[in-house]
Amino acid sequence: MVSPNPIPAAGTGSGGPPLVNDPYGALIDALPLPDEIVTLLKPTFDQLGCPLELDRVGVTDFGNKPLPHYRAETGNGKIVLLHVGEEIGGNAFGQISLITIASSFLKRASALFVFSEVDSFAFNTEDLAATWQQAQPTLKVRFVTLPLIQQLEFELDREKRIQNVRGLLTLDDLLAVNQISLDELVEKAYKHGNLNMLDNLKGLPERLSEGDRTYLIDFLSQLAISPPLNDSKRYFQNLLSQLGLETKVTIYIISSFNGNAYSDSEGLLLWLEDRTYPNVPMQGYRRVLGYLLSLLADQGGGRRIALIIFKYKLVETPSSLHALVAKYP
């Protein structure tokens, strides 16, 4: 059993800010989402019929100390939302404490979302999520950092923010059922090159599913650090310059990047998912995400990305769809 106070004493941490004198107590006090983040998320959960609730005593640690946190009950299980401060998220040793705390929630959760106001976590969140999912393969895990939180804050349109939250936390995917059979039906419709066949599919997500989003983030982040550029920031600058966006929008998106290829890929998808070209479509794509994915398909994503374009109706004209299917049959 891991000690319930695994963080080193103040001043002994590495890779982040100094740690506090009572690190375990500070960690527990910080677990509930700050009011500002709750305000950003609440309308989305309310709209989906699974409101956020502050649970003060429902979960305890190994010593029966209550672990206050926000949760949401769905037909597919409980969504747990935790918050960790900079002394945890921004410190390499913080992973040990997070693992200890999370162990009290994992068996009860269908999804675990961890928020922190850090530019990027000081430990490998992908490996940590994979470790949790080895024991619970259906567990959905998401780590949300400051750049992603700020994107939600900057979106002043309420409905667009709701859609952004749904995408960021893959809530549509969490509420969907029979995903395997659904993917088979999408495959069949793609082979026929018929968008109308999608209209009859129940459970088809409006936002990128977690599986599709994770694949695209992984694919993008690998391209960003690969030859010939070997530089994620330069890669994203070049990629954005091809999208036909206003210069000020491109500069604003680039300014939000922190140099981490994975988190920047995640942020880019969130920025572009709901944006459309205001006047003339770009190469037959009215949605910016659709045109972005068409570029990624040409950069090696091929048929897998073409299916994603089709599945979310990112290609809108029959001629563009037929060209896509012909190129990636």
C-alpha positions as CSV (number, residue, x, y, z in Angstrom):
1,M,0.0,0.0,0.0
2,V,1.3,3.4,-1.0
3,S,1.8,5.8,1.9
4,P,-1.0,8.4,2.1
5,N,1.5,11.2,2.3
6,P,3.9,10.4,-0.6
7,I,5.0,13.9,-1.6
8,P,8.5,14.9,-0.4
9,A,8.8,17.5,2.2
10,A,8.8,21.2,1.3
11,G,11.7,22.3,-0.9
12,T,12.8,18.7,-1.9
13,G,10.7,18.4,-5.1
14,S,12.2,18.6,-8.6
15,G,10.8,19.8,-11.9
16,G,8.3,22.2,-10.5
17,P,7.4,24.7,-7.8
18,P,8.3,24.3,-4.1
19,L,6.1,21.9,-2.2
20,V,4.0,22.9,0.7
21,N,4.5,21.9,4.4
22,D,1.3,19.8,4.4
23,P,1.2,18.5,0.9
24,Y,-1.4,15.8,1.4
25,G,-3.8,18.1,3.1
26,A,-3.2,20.7,0.4
27,L,-3.9,18.1,-2.2
28,I,-7.2,17.1,-0.6
29,D,-8.3,20.7,-0.2
30,A,-7.6,21.4,-3.9
31,L,-9.5,18.3,-5.2
32,P,-12.9,20.1,-5.9
33,L,-12.9,22.0,-9.1
34,P,-12.5,25.8,-8.6
35,D,-15.7,27.8,-9.0
36,E,-14.4,29.3,-12.2
37,I,-14.0,25.9,-13.9
38,V,-17.3,24.7,-12.6
39,T,-18.9,27.7,-14.2
40,L,-17.3,26.8,-17.5
41,L,-18.5,23.1,-17.4
42,K,-21.9,23.3,-15.7
43,P,-24.1,24.3,-18.7
44,T,-22.8,21.4,-20.7
45,F,-23.5,18.8,-18.1
46,D,-26.9,20.3,-17.4
47,Q,-27.8,20.1,-21.0
48,L,-26.8,16.5,-21.2
49,G,-29.0,15.6,-18.2
50,C,-26.1,14.6,-15.9
51,P,-25.5,17.7,-13.7
52,L,-22.3,18.3,-11.8
53,E,-22.6,17.6,-8.1
54,L,-20.1,18.3,-5.3
55,D,-19.6,15.1,-3.3
56,R,-18.0,15.9,0.0
57,V,-18.1,12.6,1.9
58,G,-19.0,9.9,-0.6
59,V,-15.4,8.8,-1.2
60,T,-12.6,8.4,1.4
61,D,-8.9,7.5,1.4
62,F,-7.2,4.6,3.1
63,G,-7.5,6.4,6.4
64,N,-11.2,7.2,5.9
65,K,-10.5,10.8,5.3
66,P,-13.2,12.3,3.0
67,L,-12.1,13.2,-0.5
68,P,-14.3,16.0,-1.8
69,H,-14.8,16.1,-5.5
70,Y,-17.2,16.9,-8.4
71,R,-19.0,14.0,-10.1
72,A,-21.7,13.4,-12.7
73,E,-23.9,10.3,-12.9
74,T,-24.7,9.0,-16.4
75,G,-26.4,5.9,-17.7
76,N,-23.0,4.5,-18.5
77,G,-21.5,5.1,-15.0
78,K,-19.9,7.9,-12.9
79,I,-17.8,10.7,-14.3
80,V,-15.3,11.9,-11.7
81,L,-13.7,15.3,-12.0
82,L,-10.6,16.1,-9.9
83,H,-8.4,19.2,-9.6
84,V,-4.8,19.3,-8.6
85,G,-2.8,22.4,-7.8
86,E,0.5,23.5,-9.5
87,E,2.5,21.9,-6.7
88,I,1.2,18.5,-7.9
89,G,0.6,19.0,-11.6
90,G,3.8,21.0,-12.1
91,N,6.1,18.7,-10.1
92,A,7.5,15.4,-11.2
93,F,6.9,13.9,-7.8
94,G,3.3,14.9,-8.0
95,Q,2.5,11.8,-10.0
96,I,2.9,9.6,-6.9
97,S,0.3,11.6,-5.0
98,L,-2.1,11.7,-7.9
99,I,-1.9,7.9,-8.2
100,T,-2.6,7.5,-4.5
101,I,-5.6,9.8,-4.6
102,A,-7.0,8.4,-7.8
103,S,-6.9,4.9,-6.5
104,S,-9.8,5.8,-4.3
105,F,-11.9,6.8,-7.3
106,L,-11.0,4.4,-10.1
107,K,-13.3,1.5,-9.3
108,R,-16.3,3.8,-9.0
109,A,-15.6,5.7,-12.2
110,S,-16.4,5.2,-15.9
111,A,-14.4,8.4,-16.6
112,L,-11.7,10.4,-14.7
113,F,-10.9,14.0,-15.7
114,V,-8.0,15.7,-14.0
115,F,-7.7,19.5,-14.2
116,S,-4.7,21.6,-13.3
117,E,-3.7,25.2,-14.0
118,V,-0.3,24.2,-15.4
119,D,0.9,24.7,-19.0
120,S,1.7,21.0,-19.1
121,F,1.9,18.2,-16.5
122,A,5.5,17.5,-15.2
123,F,5.0,13.8,-15.7
124,N,3.9,11.5,-18.5
125,T,0.1,11.6,-18.4
126,E,-0.2,9.2,-21.4
127,D,1.6,6.4,-19.6
128,L,-0.4,7.1,-16.4
129,A,-3.7,6.9,-18.3
130,A,-2.5,3.7,-20.0
131,T,-1.7,2.1,-16.6
132,W,-5.1,2.9,-15.2
133,Q,-6.8,1.5,-18.4
134,Q,-4.9,-1.8,-18.1
135,A,-7.0,-2.6,-15.1
136,Q,-10.1,-0.9,-16.5
137,P,-10.0,-1.0,-20.3
138,T,-13.2,1.0,-20.7
139,L,-12.1,3.9,-18.4
140,K,-12.0,7.2,-20.1
141,V,-9.1,9.5,-18.9
142,R,-8.5,13.1,-19.7
143,F,-5.9,15.6,-18.3
144,V,-6.9,19.2,-18.8
145,T,-4.3,21.9,-18.6
146,L,-4.3,25.7,-18.4
147,P,-4.2,26.4,-22.2
148,L,-7.3,24.2,-22.7
149,I,-9.1,25.9,-19.8
150,Q,-8.3,29.3,-21.2
151,Q,-9.7,28.3,-24.6
152,L,-13.0,27.6,-22.8
153,E,-12.8,31.0,-21.0
154,F,-12.1,32.9,-24.2
155,E,-15.2,31.4,-26.0
156,L,-17.9,33.9,-25.0
157,D,-20.6,32.3,-27.0
158,R,-22.5,30.0,-24.6
159,E,-23.6,27.4,-27.1
160,K,-20.1,27.2,-28.7
161,R,-18.5,26.8,-25.3
162,I,-21.0,23.9,-24.5
163,Q,-19.9,22.2,-27.7
164,N,-16.2,22.8,-26.9
165,V,-16.7,21.2,-23.5
166,R,-18.4,18.2,-25.1
167,G,-15.5,17.8,-27.4
168,L,-12.7,18.4,-24.9
169,L,-14.2,15.8,-22.5
170,T,-15.5,13.5,-25.2
171,L,-18.9,13.5,-23.5
172,D,-20.8,12.3,-26.6
173,D,-18.5,9.3,-26.7
174,L,-19.1,8.5,-23.0
175,L,-22.9,8.5,-23.6
176,A,-22.8,6.5,-26.8
177,V,-23.5,2.8,-27.0
178,N,-22.7,-0.1,-29.4
179,Q,-19.7,1.8,-30.9
180,I,-18.4,-1.3,-32.7
181,S,-21.5,-1.9,-34.7
182,L,-21.8,1.9,-35.3
183,D,-18.3,2.0,-36.8
184,E,-19.3,-1.0,-39.1
185,L,-22.3,1.0,-40.4
186,V,-20.2,4.1,-41.0
187,E,-17.7,1.9,-42.9
188,K,-20.6,0.6,-45.1
189,A,-21.9,4.1,-45.8
190,Y,-18.4,5.3,-46.7
191,K,-18.0,2.5,-49.2
192,H,-21.2,3.6,-50.9
193,G,-20.1,7.2,-50.8
194,N,-23.5,8.2,-49.4
195,L,-23.7,10.9,-46.7
196,N,-27.5,10.4,-46.4
197,M,-26.9,6.9,-45.0
198,L,-25.4,8.6,-41.9
199,D,-28.7,10.4,-41.1
200,N,-30.3,7.1,-40.1
201,L,-27.6,6.0,-37.7
202,K,-28.6,6.3,-34.1
203,G,-25.8,7.2,-31.6
204,L,-23.5,8.8,-34.2
205,P,-21.5,11.4,-32.2
206,E,-21.6,15.1,-33.1
207,R,-18.2,15.6,-31.7
208,L,-15.0,13.7,-32.2
209,S,-15.1,10.5,-30.1
210,E,-12.3,9.8,-27.7
211,G,-10.9,7.1,-30.0
212,D,-10.9,9.4,-33.0
213,R,-9.6,12.4,-31.1
214,T,-6.8,10.4,-29.5
215,Y,-5.8,8.9,-32.9
216,L,-5.6,12.4,-34.4
217,I,-3.7,13.9,-31.5
218,D,-1.1,11.0,-31.7
219,F,-0.9,11.3,-35.5
220,L,-0.5,15.1,-35.4
221,S,2.1,15.1,-32.6
222,Q,4.2,12.5,-34.4
223,L,4.2,14.5,-37.6
224,A,5.1,17.6,-35.6
225,I,8.4,16.1,-34.3
226,S,9.4,14.1,-37.4
227,P,11.7,15.1,-40.3
228,P,12.2,17.3,-42.2
229,L,11.4,20.0,-39.6
230,N,11.9,18.0,-36.3
231,D,10.3,21.1,-34.6
232,S,6.7,21.0,-33.5
233,K,6.3,24.8,-33.4
234,R,7.6,25.3,-36.9
235,Y,5.4,22.4,-38.1
236,F,2.2,23.9,-36.6
237,Q,3.1,27.3,-38.0
238,N,3.5,25.8,-41.5
239,L,0.3,23.7,-41.1
240,L,-1.8,26.7,-39.9
241,S,-0.5,28.8,-42.8
242,Q,-2.2,26.4,-45.2
243,L,-5.6,26.6,-43.7
244,G,-6.6,29.9,-45.1
245,L,-7.5,31.5,-41.7
246,E,-7.2,35.2,-41.0
247,T,-3.7,36.2,-40.0
248,K,-4.8,37.4,-36.5
249,V,-6.5,34.0,-35.9
250,T,-3.4,32.1,-36.9
251,I,-1.2,34.3,-34.7
252,Y,-3.6,33.9,-31.7
253,I,-3.6,30.1,-32.0
254,I,0.1,29.9,-32.3
255,S,0.5,32.1,-29.2
256,S,-1.4,29.5,-27.2
257,F,1.1,26.7,-28.0
258,N,3.6,25.7,-25.3
259,G,6.0,23.6,-27.4
260,N,4.7,20.2,-26.2
261,A,3.7,18.4,-29.5
262,Y,1.0,16.3,-27.8
263,S,-0.8,19.1,-25.9
264,D,-0.4,21.5,-28.8
265,S,-2.1,19.0,-31.1
266,E,-4.9,18.6,-28.6
267,G,-5.3,22.3,-28.4
268,L,-5.3,22.8,-32.1
269,L,-8.1,20.3,-32.6
270,L,-10.2,22.0,-29.9
271,W,-9.6,25.4,-31.5
272,L,-10.6,24.3,-35.0
273,E,-13.4,21.7,-34.4
274,D,-16.3,24.1,-34.6
275,R,-14.9,26.8,-36.9
276,T,-16.1,27.3,-40.4
277,Y,-14.9,29.4,-43.4
278,P,-17.0,32.5,-43.3
279,N,-17.4,32.9,-47.1
280,V,-16.0,30.5,-49.7
281,P,-15.3,26.9,-48.6
282,M,-11.7,25.7,-48.8
283,Q,-11.4,23.0,-51.4
284,G,-15.0,22.0,-50.8
285,Y,-14.7,22.0,-47.0
286,R,-16.8,24.6,-45.2
287,R,-15.5,23.4,-41.7
288,V,-11.9,24.2,-41.0
289,L,-11.4,20.8,-39.3
290,G,-12.4,19.0,-42.5
291,Y,-9.8,20.8,-44.5
292,L,-7.2,20.2,-41.9
293,L,-7.9,16.5,-41.9
294,S,-7.8,16.4,-45.7
295,L,-4.2,17.7,-45.4
296,L,-3.4,15.1,-42.8
297,A,-4.8,12.4,-44.9
298,D,-2.4,13.4,-47.6
299,Q,0.5,13.4,-45.1
300,G,0.1,9.7,-44.4
301,G,-3.2,9.5,-42.5
302,G,-4.9,8.1,-45.6
303,R,-8.1,6.1,-45.4
304,R,-8.3,6.2,-41.6
305,I,-8.6,10.0,-41.6
306,A,-10.8,9.9,-44.7
307,L,-13.3,7.8,-42.7
308,I,-13.2,10.4,-39.9
309,I,-13.9,13.2,-42.3
310,F,-16.9,11.2,-43.6
311,K,-18.2,10.1,-40.2
312,Y,-18.5,13.6,-38.9
313,K,-19.8,15.0,-42.2
314,L,-16.8,17.3,-42.5
315,V,-17.1,17.0,-46.3
316,E,-20.4,18.5,-47.5
317,T,-20.6,18.3,-51.3
318,P,-21.1,15.1,-53.3
319,S,-18.3,15.9,-55.6
320,S,-15.8,16.4,-52.7
321,L,-17.1,13.2,-51.1
322,H,-16.7,11.2,-54.3
323,A,-13.2,12.5,-54.7
324,L,-12.3,11.5,-51.1
325,V,-13.6,8.0,-51.5
326,A,-11.9,7.6,-54.9
327,K,-8.6,8.8,-53.4
328,Y,-8.9,6.5,-50.3
329,P,-11.2,3.6,-51.3
